[in-house]
């Protein structure tokens, strides 16, 4: 059980990093890119908290 939770957290963290990298590569202006990054980080934190059974 603990190993599957750890793998889920690791995969979620890697997906967040990948999405943030891809957002950097998009041809958006700086303000829009920052908004998208904040949204991705918030969604990532909520996902990680769900793996830790906070929600």
Buried (B, 14 or more C-beta within 10 A) or exposed (E): EEEEEEEBBEEBBEEBEEBBEEBEEEEEEEEEBEEBBEEBEEEBEEBBEEBEEEE
